[in-house]
Amino acid sequence: MRVTFPPHVHLQVAAFGGRLKADGGDAEDRDVAEIGVDAGYRTLPWLTLAAGVTTRTYTSPLARQRWTALRIGAEARLGLLDGRVEGIGQFVLLPVVAVSGLDQPDLAYSTAAGIEYHVGPLGVGLCYALERYDFPTRDGVSRDEQLSSLQLYASARLVRF
């Protein structure tokens, strides 16, 4: 849920959960749960700078792994149809990522693109998000992870008191 405090600040709390199906014979299905908090400041009418933290847990019958990441990024919004619809693009660096059982990635980032529709102060959006983690080579083995998702969400704009 995203809450906007006009004219420049927004707070966002996001949570999701689900099951990841393994596509390989040696891999196992995993449950995933995530919660994150972001705060943003609109620097230009179309550009918001944001920072936050996310924690995610993957659980399988054999183990549990926790990922915690600091997020710093930017979001661009393009108004359409007199502001009732907005196109959204986002790029976020993850400069600090702690993963249980693994070294910190050399590079981690997230991107997203989507659209949001507004009816008065309420909105509903749909976006495609992609995360990439490039871990350092350990014992000659390279490890890269990627997660993509299609997200449906709600938002609210609050009036000034």
OpenMM code with the backbone's topology and positions (N, CA, C; nanometers):
from openmm import Vec3, app, unit

residues = "MET ARG VAL THR PHE PRO PRO HIS VAL HIS LEU GLN VAL ALA ALA PHE GLY GLY ARG LEU LYS ALA ASP GLY GLY ASP ALA GLU ASP ARG ASP VAL ALA GLU ILE GLY VAL ASP ALA GLY TYR ARG THR LEU PRO TRP LEU THR LEU ALA ALA GLY VAL THR THR ARG THR TYR THR SER PRO LEU ALA ARG GLN ARG TRP THR ALA LEU ARG ILE GLY ALA GLU ALA ARG LEU GLY LEU LEU ASP GLY ARG VAL GLU GLY ILE GLY GLN PHE VAL LEU LEU PRO VAL VAL ALA VAL SER GLY LEU ASP GLN PRO ASP LEU ALA TYR SER THR ALA ALA GLY ILE GLU TYR HIS VAL GLY PRO LEU GLY VAL GLY LEU CYS TYR ALA LEU GLU ARG TYR ASP PHE PRO THR ARG ASP GLY VAL SER ARG ASP GLU GLN LEU SER SER LEU GLN LEU TYR ALA SER ALA ARG LEU VAL ARG PHE".split()
positions = [
    Vec3(0.0847, -0.1165, 0.0000),
    Vec3(0.0000, 0.0000, 0.0000),
    Vec3(0.0894, 0.1229, 0.0000),
    Vec3(0.0605, 0.2131, -0.0888),
    Vec3(0.1367, 0.3368, -0.0985),
    Vec3(0.0476, 0.4524, -0.0560),
    Vec3(0.0978, 0.5382, 0.0317),
    Vec3(0.0247, 0.6555, 0.0777),
    Vec3(0.1068, 0.7782, 0.0404),
    Vec3(0.0420, 0.8736, -0.0262),
    Vec3(0.1081, 0.9961, -0.0692),
    Vec3(0.0582, 1.1129, 0.0145),
    Vec3(0.1524, 1.1917, 0.0650),
    Vec3(0.1214, 1.3127, 0.1399),
    Vec3(0.1591, 1.4305, 0.0513),
    Vec3(0.0607, 1.4953, -0.0126),
    Vec3(0.0924, 1.6039, -0.1048),
    Vec3(0.1701, 1.7135, -0.0324),
    Vec3(0.2627, 1.7812, -0.0986),
    Vec3(0.2883, 1.7659, -0.2403),
    Vec3(0.4080, 1.6777, -0.2744),
    Vec3(0.4926, 1.6371, -0.1741),
    Vec3(0.6205, 1.5779, -0.2139),
    Vec3(0.6561, 1.4415, -0.1535),
    Vec3(0.5880, 1.3953, -0.0517),
    Vec3(0.6346, 1.2781, 0.0234),
    Vec3(0.5399, 1.1598, 0.0031),
    Vec3(0.5971, 1.0393, -0.0074),
    Vec3(0.5154, 0.9173, -0.0056),
    Vec3(0.5809, 0.8135, 0.0850),
    Vec3(0.4982, 0.7306, 0.1440),
    Vec3(0.5411, 0.6159, 0.2230),
    Vec3(0.4775, 0.4936, 0.1610),
    Vec3(0.5531, 0.3849, 0.1573),
    Vec3(0.5024, 0.2633, 0.0949),
    Vec3(0.5386, 0.1441, 0.1811),
    Vec3(0.4393, 0.0598, 0.2071),
    Vec3(0.4601, -0.0671, 0.2759),
    Vec3(0.4104, -0.1750, 0.1810),
    Vec3(0.4935, -0.2725, 0.1542),
    Vec3(0.4572, -0.3801, 0.0622),
    Vec3(0.4839, -0.5142, 0.1293),
    Vec3(0.3926, -0.6069, 0.1091),
    Vec3(0.4094, -0.7424, 0.1611),
    Vec3(0.3520, -0.8403, 0.0598),
    Vec3(0.4184, -0.9537, 0.0448),
    Vec3(0.3643, -1.0579, -0.0425),
    Vec3(0.4180, -1.1928, 0.0000),
    Vec3(0.3520, -1.2949, -0.0497),
    Vec3(0.3952, -1.4309, -0.0229),
    Vec3(0.3484, -1.5201, -0.1361),
    Vec3(0.4102, -1.6342, -0.1473),
    Vec3(0.3714, -1.7266, -0.2529),
    Vec3(0.4610, -1.8482, -0.2552),
    Vec3(0.4464, -1.9257, -0.3603),
    Vec3(0.5243, -2.0491, -0.3778),
    Vec3(0.5977, -2.0418, -0.5100),
    Vec3(0.7277, -2.0677, -0.5058),
    Vec3(0.8108, -2.0734, -0.6254),
    Vec3(0.8238, -2.2192, -0.6672),
    Vec3(0.7859, -2.2472, -0.7897),
    Vec3(0.7933, -2.3839, -0.8415),
    Vec3(0.9284, -2.4071, -0.9066),
    Vec3(0.9947, -2.5146, -0.8700),
    Vec3(1.1249, -2.5504, -0.9263),
    Vec3(1.1064, -2.6042, -1.0680),
    Vec3(1.1977, -2.5647, -1.1577),
    Vec3(1.1878, -2.6153, -1.2952),
    Vec3(1.2949, -2.7185, -1.3261),
    Vec3(1.3792, -2.7500, -1.2298),
    Vec3(1.4825, -2.8513, -1.2509),
    Vec3(1.4580, -2.9732, -1.1640),
    Vec3(1.5092, -3.0869, -1.2063),
    Vec3(1.4898, -3.2110, -1.1331),
    Vec3(1.5552, -3.2128, -0.9970),
    Vec3(1.6687, -3.1424, -0.9813),
    Vec3(1.7410, -3.1424, -0.8545),
    Vec3(1.6913, -3.0342, -0.7591),
    Vec3(1.6157, -2.9371, -0.8092),
    Vec3(1.5703, -2.8250, -0.7274),
    Vec3(1.4399, -2.8594, -0.6559),
    Vec3(1.4133, -2.7875, -0.5457),
    Vec3(1.2908, -2.8079, -0.4700),
    Vec3(1.2055, -2.6819, -0.4746),
    Vec3(1.0742, -2.6991, -0.4644),
    Vec3(0.9845, -2.5849, -0.4533),
    Vec3(1.0172, -2.5100, -0.3237),
    Vec3(0.9930, -2.3772, -0.3263),
    Vec3(1.0187, -2.2962, -0.2073),
    Vec3(0.9010, -2.2023, -0.1835),
    Vec3(0.8724, -2.1754, -0.0572),
    Vec3(0.7775, -2.0718, -0.0197),
    Vec3(0.8555, -1.9427, -0.0015),
    Vec3(0.7938, -1.8299, -0.0383),
    Vec3(0.8593, -1.7007, -0.0239),
    Vec3(0.7634, -1.6049, 0.0452),
    Vec3(0.8186, -1.5227, 0.1356),
    Vec3(0.7422, -1.4180, 0.2032),
    Vec3(0.8312, -1.2946, 0.2117),
    Vec3(0.7724, -1.1767, 0.1895),
    Vec3(0.8518, -1.0533, 0.1871),
    Vec3(0.7734, -0.9388, 0.2487),
    Vec3(0.8449, -0.8491, 0.3157),
    Vec3(0.7882, -0.7232, 0.3617),
    Vec3(0.8934, -0.6144, 0.3406),
    Vec3(0.8471, -0.4975, 0.2993),
    Vec3(0.9387, -0.3867, 0.2741),
    Vec3(0.8740, -0.2535, 0.3061),
    Vec3(0.9568, -0.1557, 0.3405),
    Vec3(0.9129, -0.0202, 0.3696),
    Vec3(1.0015, 0.0756, 0.2914),
    Vec3(0.9390, 0.1696, 0.2188),
    Vec3(1.0115, 0.2712, 0.1422),
    Vec3(0.9538, 0.4083, 0.1741),
    Vec3(1.0396, 0.5095, 0.1682),
    Vec3(0.9972, 0.6490, 0.1776),
    Vec3(1.0543, 0.7209, 0.0566),
    Vec3(0.9754, 0.8117, -0.0019),
    Vec3(1.0198, 0.8826, -0.1215),
    Vec3(0.9918, 1.0311, -0.1128),
    Vec3(1.0691, 1.1065, -0.1885),
    Vec3(1.0530, 1.2514, -0.1968),
    Vec3(1.0529, 1.2906, -0.3438),
    Vec3(0.9464, 1.3563, -0.3887),
    Vec3(0.9352, 1.3980, -0.5285),
    Vec3(1.0181, 1.5238, -0.5497),
    Vec3(1.1258, 1.5114, -0.6267),
    Vec3(1.2165, 1.6230, -0.6524),
    Vec3(1.1726, 1.7061, -0.7721),
    Vec3(1.1097, 1.6425, -0.8693),
    Vec3(1.0532, 1.7073, -0.9877),
    Vec3(0.9115, 1.6531, -1.0044),
    Vec3(0.8256, 1.7201, -1.0827),
    Vec3(0.6896, 1.6686, -1.0974),
    Vec3(0.6826, 1.5239, -1.1460),
    Vec3(0.7845, 1.4752, -1.2132),
    Vec3(0.7827, 1.3397, -1.2690),
    Vec3(0.8846, 1.2463, -1.2060),
    Vec3(0.9682, 1.2946, -1.1099),
    Vec3(1.0784, 1.2142, -1.0558),
    Vec3(1.0743, 1.2101, -0.9037),
    Vec3(1.0776, 1.0873, -0.8483),
    Vec3(1.0823, 1.0669, -0.7040),
    Vec3(1.2071, 0.9879, -0.6683),
    Vec3(1.2812, 1.0351, -0.5681),
    Vec3(1.3948, 0.9622, -0.5125),
    Vec3(1.3459, 0.8898, -0.3876),
    Vec3(1.3875, 0.7644, -0.3701),
    Vec3(1.3342, 0.6834, -0.2600),
    Vec3(1.4437, 0.5990, -0.1965),
    Vec3(1.4202, 0.5611, -0.0706),
    Vec3(1.5092, 0.4707, 0.0023),
    Vec3(1.4225, 0.3844, 0.0934),
    Vec3(1.4723, 0.2647, 0.1232),
    Vec3(1.3968, 0.1769, 0.2113),
    Vec3(1.4712, 0.0488, 0.2409),
    Vec3(1.4011, -0.0426, 0.3031),
    Vec3(1.4588, -0.1718, 0.3392),
    Vec3(1.3551, -0.2808, 0.3122),
    Vec3(1.4047, -0.3964, 0.2684),
    Vec3(1.3193, -0.5114, 0.2382),
    Vec3(1.3803, -0.6354, 0.3022),
    Vec3(1.2959, -0.7206, 0.3559),
    Vec3(1.3429, -0.8499, 0.4037),
    Vec3(1.2548, -0.9592, 0.3426),
    Vec3(1.3197, -1.0626, 0.2967),
    Vec3(1.2517, -1.1728, 0.2266),
    Vec3(1.3028, -1.3049, 0.2850),
    Vec3(1.2127, -1.4025, 0.2977),
    Vec3(1.2493, -1.5349, 0.3484),
    Vec3(1.2048, -1.6407, 0.2483),
    Vec3(1.2975, -1.7293, 0.2140),
    Vec3(1.2682, -1.8462, 0.1316),
    Vec3(1.2712, -1.9675, 0.2235),
    Vec3(1.1670, -2.0510, 0.2146),
    Vec3(1.1589, -2.1684, 0.2995),
    Vec3(1.1347, -2.2920, 0.2132),
    Vec3(1.2158, -2.3958, 0.2364),
    Vec3(1.1975, -2.5254, 0.1715),
    Vec3(1.1911, -2.6308, 0.2812),
    Vec3(1.1617, -2.7556, 0.2465),
    Vec3(1.1585, -2.8596, 0.3501),
    Vec3(1.2932, -2.8769, 0.4211),
    Vec3(1.4021, -2.8388, 0.3544),
    Vec3(1.5347, -2.8609, 0.4125),
    Vec3(1.5953, -2.7392, 0.4821),
    Vec3(1.5552, -2.6183, 0.4441),
    Vec3(1.6240, -2.5009, 0.4980),
    Vec3(1.5386, -2.3751, 0.4851),
    Vec3(1.5856, -2.2714, 0.5520),
    Vec3(1.5258, -2.1386, 0.5440),
    Vec3(1.6382, -2.0385, 0.5184),
    Vec3(1.6165, -1.9472, 0.4249),
    Vec3(1.7176, -1.8480, 0.3912),
    Vec3(1.6542, -1.7093, 0.3965),
    Vec3(1.7233, -1.6155, 0.4619),
    Vec3(1.6738, -1.4790, 0.4756),
    Vec3(1.7595, -1.3831, 0.3941),
    Vec3(1.6923, -1.2944, 0.3211),
    Vec3(1.7560, -1.1893, 0.2428),
    Vec3(1.7091, -1.0552, 0.2990),
    Vec3(1.8020, -0.9659, 0.3307),
    Vec3(1.7684, -0.8311, 0.3755),
    Vec3(1.8464, -0.7335, 0.2891),
    Vec3(1.7767, -0.6312, 0.2355),
    Vec3(1.8414, -0.5389, 0.1421),
    Vec3(1.8039, -0.3946, 0.1716),
    Vec3(1.9028, -0.3075, 0.1648),
    Vec3(1.8832, -0.1636, 0.1673),
    Vec3(1.8586, -0.1195, 0.0242),
    Vec3(1.7559, -0.0350, 0.0023),
    Vec3(1.7157, 0.0065, -0.1326),
    Vec3(1.7346, 0.1577, -0.1478),
    Vec3(1.7966, 0.2001, -0.2581),
    Vec3(1.8115, 0.3422, -0.2917),
    Vec3(1.7872, 0.3550, -0.4412),
    Vec3(1.6895, 0.4398, -0.4796),
    Vec3(1.6600, 0.4469, -0.6217),
    Vec3(1.5754, 0.5652, -0.6621),
    Vec3(1.5251, 0.5565, -0.7849),
    Vec3(1.4447, 0.6632, -0.8435),
    Vec3(1.3266, 0.6032, -0.9180),
    Vec3(1.2178, 0.6794, -0.9209),
    Vec3(1.0982, 0.6395, -0.9924),
    Vec3(1.0526, 0.7558, -1.0796),
    Vec3(1.0270, 0.7286, -1.2056),
    Vec3(0.9757, 0.8296, -1.2987),
    Vec3(0.8303, 0.7963, -1.3299),
    Vec3(0.7452, 0.9010, -1.3353),
    Vec3(0.6033, 0.8834, -1.3662),
    Vec3(0.5640, 0.9788, -1.4777),
    Vec3(0.4938, 0.9246, -1.5760),
    Vec3(0.4465, 1.0025, -1.6895),
    Vec3(0.2943, 1.0037, -1.6862),
    Vec3(0.2356, 1.1239, -1.6661),
    Vec3(0.0910, 1.1371, -1.6579),
    Vec3(0.0245, 1.1275, -1.7946),
    Vec3(-0.0856, 1.0523, -1.8001),
    Vec3(-0.1650, 1.0353, -1.9211),
    Vec3(-0.3125, 1.0575, -1.8863),
    Vec3(-0.3941, 1.0893, -1.9852),
    Vec3(-0.5381, 1.1060, -1.9668),
    Vec3(-0.5705, 1.2005, -1.8500),
    Vec3(-0.5144, 1.3214, -1.8565),
    Vec3(-0.5366, 1.4239, -1.7535),
    Vec3(-0.4974, 1.3768, -1.6140),
    Vec3(-0.3936, 1.2940, -1.6026),
    Vec3(-0.3431, 1.2485, -1.4743),
    Vec3(-0.4148, 1.1285, -1.4159),
    Vec3(-0.5197, 1.0787, -1.4804),
    Vec3(-0.5907, 0.9616, -1.4276),
    Vec3(-0.5099, 0.8335, -1.4457),
    Vec3(-0.4210, 0.8329, -1.5420),
    Vec3(-0.3348, 0.7173, -1.5672),
    Vec3(-0.1897, 0.7646, -1.5648),
    Vec3(-0.1024, 0.6854, -1.5035),
    Vec3(0.0402, 0.7174, -1.5014),
    Vec3(0.1216, 0.5971, -1.5471),
    Vec3(0.2171, 0.6219, -1.6369),
    Vec3(0.3169, 0.5213, -1.6713),
    Vec3(0.4301, 0.5336, -1.5706),
    Vec3(0.4852, 0.4211, -1.5269),
    Vec3(0.5847, 0.4205, -1.4197),
    Vec3(0.7089, 0.3442, -1.4639),
    Vec3(0.8260, 0.4009, -1.4365),
    Vec3(0.9534, 0.3332, -1.4550),
    Vec3(1.0364, 0.3496, -1.3291),
    Vec3(1.1062, 0.2447, -1.2884),
    Vec3(1.1796, 0.2490, -1.1621),
    Vec3(1.3141, 0.1781, -1.1768),
    Vec3(1.4165, 0.2365, -1.1148),
    Vec3(1.5470, 0.1711, -1.1048),
    Vec3(1.5959, 0.1871, -0.9615),
    Vec3(1.6360, 0.0763, -0.8986),
    Vec3(1.6780, 0.0764, -0.7590),
    Vec3(1.8086, -0.0007, -0.7454),
    Vec3(1.9071, 0.0619, -0.6826),
    Vec3(2.0303, -0.0081, -0.6446),
    Vec3(2.0103, -0.0689, -0.5072),
    Vec3(2.0683, -0.1860, -0.4868),
    Vec3(2.0650, -0.2532, -0.3574),
    Vec3(2.2096, -0.2590, -0.3061),
    Vec3(2.2589, -0.1490, -0.2457),
    Vec3(2.4003, -0.1421, -0.2104),
    Vec3(2.4416, -0.2331, -0.0961),
    Vec3(2.3484, -0.2684, -0.0092),
    Vec3(2.3773, -0.3593, 0.1018),
    Vec3(2.2742, -0.4711, 0.0986),
    Vec3(2.3220, -0.5935, 0.0773),
    Vec3(2.2345, -0.7113, 0.0754),
    Vec3(2.2986, -0.8171, 0.1647),
    Vec3(2.2243, -0.8593, 0.2654),
    Vec3(2.2710, -0.9661, 0.3541),
    Vec3(2.1883, -1.0907, 0.3248),
    Vec3(2.2571, -1.1998, 0.2921),
    Vec3(2.1909, -1.3263, 0.2601),
    Vec3(2.2500, -1.4333, 0.3506),
    Vec3(2.1640, -1.5023, 0.4255),
    Vec3(2.2156, -1.6062, 0.5135),
    Vec3(2.2810, -1.7166, 0.4309),
    Vec3(2.4047, -1.7493, 0.4675),
    Vec3(2.4776, -1.8562, 0.4001),
    Vec3(2.5539, -1.8140, 0.2760),
    Vec3(2.5463, -1.6869, 0.2347),
    Vec3(2.6165, -1.6403, 0.1146),
    Vec3(2.6895, -1.5092, 0.1427),
    Vec3(2.7919, -1.4817, 0.0614),
    Vec3(2.8576, -1.3516, 0.0666),
    Vec3(2.7638, -1.2454, 0.0101),
    Vec3(2.7936, -1.1197, 0.0411),
    Vec3(2.7163, -1.0090, -0.0160),
    Vec3(2.7397, -1.0052, -0.1668),
    Vec3(2.6369, -0.9789, -0.2474),
    Vec3(2.6556, -0.9716, -0.3927),
    Vec3(2.7483, -0.8562, -0.4317),
    Vec3(2.8217, -0.8761, -0.5426),
    Vec3(2.9040, -0.7683, -0.5974),
    Vec3(2.8163, -0.6582, -0.6555),
    Vec3(2.7045, -0.6966, -0.7143),
    Vec3(2.6113, -0.6024, -0.7753),
    Vec3(2.4700, -0.6543, -0.7547),
    Vec3(2.3805, -0.5650, -0.7111),
    Vec3(2.2403, -0.6025, -0.6949),
    Vec3(2.1552, -0.4812, -0.7311),
    Vec3(2.0506, -0.5057, -0.8107),
    Vec3(1.9627, -0.3967, -0.8517),
    Vec3(1.8234, -0.4503, -0.8826),
    Vec3(1.7295, -0.3573, -0.8926),
    Vec3(1.5912, -0.3899, -0.9236),
    Vec3(1.5391, -0.2880, -1.0239),
    Vec3(1.4580, -0.3333, -1.1175),
    Vec3(1.3927, -0.2439, -1.2129),
    Vec3(1.2447, -0.2812, -1.2190),
    Vec3(1.1626, -0.1843, -1.2599),
    Vec3(1.0200, -0.2112, -1.2733),
    Vec3(0.9606, -0.1161, -1.3759),
    Vec3(0.8554, -0.1623, -1.4411),
    Vec3(0.7794, -0.0789, -1.5344),
    Vec3(0.6327, -0.1158, -1.5180),
    Vec3(0.5459, -0.0134, -1.5212),
    Vec3(0.4049, -0.0441, -1.5026),
    Vec3(0.3151, 0.0730, -1.5333),
    Vec3(0.1901, 0.0576, -1.4908),
    Vec3(0.0871, 0.1586, -1.5152),
    Vec3(-0.0028, 0.1642, -1.3917),
    Vec3(-0.0473, 0.2850, -1.3577),
    Vec3(-0.1343, 0.3040, -1.2419),
    Vec3(-0.2548, 0.3885, -1.2841),
    Vec3(-0.3746, 0.3466, -1.2411),
    Vec3(-0.4990, 0.4161, -1.2743),
    Vec3(-0.5561, 0.4775, -1.1468),
    Vec3(-0.5971, 0.6068, -1.1529),
    Vec3(-0.6483, 0.6789, -1.0363),
    Vec3(-0.7960, 0.7110, -1.0526),
    Vec3(-0.8711, 0.6906, -0.9449),
    Vec3(-1.0100, 0.7345, -0.9344),
    Vec3(-1.0158, 0.8167, -0.8063),
    Vec3(-1.0177, 0.9483, -0.8208),
    Vec3(-1.0103, 1.0341, -0.7030),
    Vec3(-0.8787, 1.0095, -0.6310),
    Vec3(-0.8837, 0.9908, -0.4977),
    Vec3(-0.7598, 0.9705, -0.4220),
    Vec3(-0.7087, 0.8264, -0.4248),
    Vec3(-0.7856, 0.7351, -0.4812),
    Vec3(-0.7470, 0.5937, -0.4821),
    Vec3(-0.6878, 0.5541, -0.6165),
    Vec3(-0.6002, 0.4546, -0.6130),
    Vec3(-0.5398, 0.4069, -0.7364),
    Vec3(-0.5178, 0.2575, -0.7324),
    Vec3(-0.5065, 0.2006, -0.8502),
    Vec3(-0.4723, 0.0589, -0.8647),
    Vec3(-0.3661, 0.0506, -0.9741),
    Vec3(-0.2662, -0.0332, -0.9527),
    Vec3(-0.1573, -0.0415, -1.0484),
    Vec3(-0.1166, -0.1838, -1.0801),
    Vec3(-0.0493, -0.1974, -1.1922),
    Vec3(0.0050, -0.3254, -1.2361),
    Vec3(0.1460, -0.2984, -1.2867),
    Vec3(0.2433, -0.3744, -1.2371),
    Vec3(0.3805, -0.3540, -1.2846),
    Vec3(0.4556, -0.4867, -1.2922),
    Vec3(0.5552, -0.4868, -1.3782),
    Vec3(0.6459, -0.6007, -1.3925),
    Vec3(0.7773, -0.5587, -1.3277),
    Vec3(0.8276, -0.6387, -1.2353),
    Vec3(0.9509, -0.6068, -1.1632),
    Vec3(1.0539, -0.7175, -1.1842),
    Vec3(1.1806, -0.6776, -1.1867),
    Vec3(1.2916, -0.7708, -1.2062),
    Vec3(1.4029, -0.7345, -1.1087),
    Vec3(1.4538, -0.8343, -1.0362),
    Vec3(1.5684, -0.8156, -0.9467),
    Vec3(1.6826, -0.9034, -0.9940),
    Vec3(1.8042, -0.8526, -0.9806),
    Vec3(1.9233, -0.9262, -1.0236),
    Vec3(2.0285, -0.9169, -0.9137),
    Vec3(2.0916, -1.0304, -0.8820),
    Vec3(2.1970, -1.0387, -0.7817),
    Vec3(2.3151, -1.1120, -0.8419),
    Vec3(2.4318, -1.0482, -0.8480),
    Vec3(2.5545, -1.1098, -0.8985),
    Vec3(2.6486, -1.1306, -0.7806),
    Vec3(2.6646, -1.2555, -0.7399),
    Vec3(2.7487, -1.2890, -0.6257),
    Vec3(2.8925, -1.3104, -0.6692),
    Vec3(2.9886, -1.2898, -0.5771),
    Vec3(3.1282, -1.3146, -0.6119),
    Vec3(3.1531, -1.4630, -0.6388),
    Vec3(3.2492, -1.4900, -0.7249),
    Vec3(3.2869, -1.6276, -0.7558),
    Vec3(3.3529, -1.6887, -0.6333),
    Vec3(3.3074, -1.8073, -0.5958),
    Vec3(3.3627, -1.8756, -0.4788),
    Vec3(3.4042, -2.0155, -0.5217),
    Vec3(3.5297, -2.0510, -0.4999),
    Vec3(3.5839, -2.1823, -0.5364),
    Vec3(3.5608, -2.2134, -0.6838),
    Vec3(3.5738, -2.1095, -0.7688),
    Vec3(3.5589, -2.1267, -0.9124),
    Vec3(3.4152, -2.1372, -0.9613),
    Vec3(3.3174, -2.1176, -0.8703),
    Vec3(3.1765, -2.1291, -0.9072),
    Vec3(3.1123, -1.9909, -0.9052),
    Vec3(3.0518, -1.9552, -1.0172),
    Vec3(2.9816, -1.8278, -1.0285),
    Vec3(2.8351, -1.8473, -0.9895),
    Vec3(2.7800, -1.7492, -0.9145),
    Vec3(2.6394, -1.7587, -0.8729),
    Vec3(2.5700, -1.6259, -0.9020),
    Vec3(2.4664, -1.6324, -0.9838),
    Vec3(2.3820, -1.5171, -1.0142),
    Vec3(2.2378, -1.5584, -0.9888),
    Vec3(2.1594, -1.4692, -0.9300),
    Vec3(2.0182, -1.4982, -0.9047),
    Vec3(1.9335, -1.3873, -0.9640),
    Vec3(1.8167, -1.4252, -1.0125),
    Vec3(1.7249, -1.3299, -1.0728),
    Vec3(1.5829, -1.3674, -1.0320),
    Vec3(1.5042, -1.2663, -0.9972),
    Vec3(1.3655, -1.2867, -0.9578),
    Vec3(1.2794, -1.1865, -1.0332),
    Vec3(1.1751, -1.2346, -1.0989),
    Vec3(1.0829, -1.1438, -1.1665),
    Vec3(0.9425, -1.1692, -1.1141),
    Vec3(0.8594, -1.0642, -1.1190),
    Vec3(0.7226, -1.0783, -1.0687),
    Vec3(0.6301, -0.9808, -1.1396),
    Vec3(0.5059, -1.0187, -1.1465),
    Vec3(0.3996, -0.9321, -1.1945),
    Vec3(0.3199, -0.8930, -1.0706),
    Vec3(0.3105, -0.7622, -1.0436),
    Vec3(0.2535, -0.7153, -0.9177),
    Vec3(0.1291, -0.6309, -0.9409),
    Vec3(0.0239, -0.6603, -0.8672),
    Vec3(-0.0985, -0.5821, -0.8655),
    Vec3(-0.1038, -0.5147, -0.7289),
    Vec3(-0.1275, -0.3826, -0.7232),
    Vec3(-0.1238, -0.3117, -0.5964),
    Vec3(-0.2276, -0.2005, -0.5914),
    Vec3(-0.2503, -0.1475, -0.4704),
    Vec3(-0.3424, -0.0363, -0.4456),
    Vec3(-0.2650, 0.0808, -0.3883),
    Vec3(-0.3168, 0.2024, -0.4101),
    Vec3(-0.2522, 0.3218, -0.3566),
    Vec3(-0.3591, 0.4208, -0.3121),
    Vec3(-0.3184, 0.5169, -0.2275),
    Vec3(-0.4099, 0.6200, -0.1782),
    Vec3(-0.3338, 0.7513, -0.1675),
    Vec3(-0.3984, 0.8597, -0.2057),
    Vec3(-0.3420, 0.9937, -0.1908),
    Vec3(-0.4200, 1.0642, -0.0805),
    Vec3(-0.3492, 1.1089, 0.0215),
    Vec3(-0.4138, 1.1767, 0.1320),
    Vec3(-0.4087, 1.3266, 0.1122),
    Vec3(-0.5137, 1.3941, 0.1555),
    Vec3(-0.5147, 1.5408, 0.1470),
    Vec3(-0.4418, 1.5972, 0.2677),
    Vec3(-0.3954, 1.7194, 0.2547),
    Vec3(-0.3263, 1.7860, 0.3624),
    Vec3(-0.4238, 1.8240, 0.4724),
    Vec3(-0.3807, 1.8065, 0.5980),
    Vec3(-0.4672, 1.8418, 0.7119),
    Vec3(-0.4474, 1.9866, 0.7491),
] * unit.nanometer
topology = app.Topology()
chain = topology.addChain("A")
for resn in residues:
    res = topology.addResidue(resn, chain)
    for name in ("N", "CA", "C"):
        topology.addAtom(name, app.Element.getBySymbol(name[0]), res)
